[in-house]
Amino acid sequence: MAENIILLVILGIVSIIMIGIGISQMKRKTPVGFYTGEIPPKEEELTDVVQWNKKHGRMWIIYGCSIICSYFIGMILRESLIAPYIIGGVIVVGVLIMMFYHSRLKKEYIN
């Protein structure tokens, strides 16, 4: 029981951080980057800065929500050995999907 609470707290904190990143990206007026290591495009390089930021923000919010949802799905299946793989899979596959979506957004919005 204690390990479930610890896992919920950890995934909850991570989810809140991801959702917070998404909300802050949606509200920014200047272009956002996908992650901290990437230099965001310049405003003149983008066809629509507002949509660029909203779509990136939405991506992070969905990722944060999917992390916390994976916990609850894992708890439903907690008797199964597959539960940890569901949580880990959502985290890893989510990042890969975000990378693919970011590259698609670059093709769509960068001149």
Secondary structure, DSSP 4 states (H G I P E B T S, - for coil): -HHHHHHHHHHHHHHHHHHHHHHHHHH-SSPPPSSTTSPPPPGGGBS-HHHHHHHHHHHHHHHHHHHHHHHHHHHHTTTSTTHHHHHHHHHHHHHHHHHHHHHHHHHHHB-
